[in-house]
């Protein structure tokens, strides 16, 4: 039982793909702020909304369809995207792994 709970706790902290609602868009639809739709359950059983994620990139193929209140799919990158420029490789010593702050809107559902 201990190892099952430990595994579950670890997996709940790894961000991969998640649904989110768009709460803000830049004028050119290249950046969005989103509210993740998965609710977290604290140890005491209390259910809480996740914190919004501010100003993340929107994939080019989504920009014509995305709007405020759209339901989207976001993907958390393996490492920090702080130095992402399209020209440089990303430093392997990044300490941030699978952070929701390094997410990208990858698709529009509704």
Residue pairs with C-beta under 8 A, 6 or more apart in sequence:
12 40
14 98
15 76
15 98
15 99
15 100
15 103
16 75
16 76
16 98
17 73
17 74
17 75
17 76
17 106
18 36
18 37
18 38
18 73
18 74
18 76
18 100
19 36
19 37
19 38
19 71
19 72
19 73
19 74
19 109
20 34
20 35
20 36
20 37
20 53
20 71
20 72
20 73
20 74
20 105
21 34
21 35
21 37
21 69
21 70
21 71
21 72
22 32
22 33
22 34
22 66
22 67
22 68
22 69
22 70
22 72
22 105
23 33
23 34
23 35
23 52
23 68
24 32
24 33
24 54
24 55
24 68
25 31
25 32
25 33
25 58
25 66
25 67
25 68
26 32
26 55
28 63
29 58
29 62
29 63
29 64
29 66
30 57
30 58
30 63
31 55
31 56
31 57
31 58
32 55
32 56
32 58
32 66
32 72
32 105
33 52
33 53
33 54
33 55
33 56
34 52
34 53
34 56
34 72
34 74
34 103
34 105
35 49
35 50
35 52
36 49
36 50
36 52
36 53
36 74
36 100
37 71
38 50
39 47
39 48
39 49
39 50
40 47
40 48
40 49
40 50
41 47
42 48
50 100
53 74
53 100
53 101
53 103
56 74
56 101
56 103
56 104
56 105
57 81
57 104
57 105
58 66
58 104
58 105
59 104
59 105
59 106
59 107
62 72
62 105
62 106
62 107
62 108
65 108
66 72
66 105
66 108
70 108
70 109
70 110
71 108
71 109
71 110
72 105
72 106
72 107
72 108
72 109
73 105
73 106
73 107
73 108
73 109
74 100
74 103
74 104
74 105
74 106
75 103
75 104
75 106
76 98
76 99
76 100
76 102
76 103
77 98
77 99
77 102
77 103
77 104
78 97
78 98
79 90
79 91
79 92
79 94
79 96
79 97
79 102
80 90
80 91
80 94
80 95
80 96
80 99
80 102
81 90
81 102
81 104
82 94
83 90
83 91
84 90
96 102
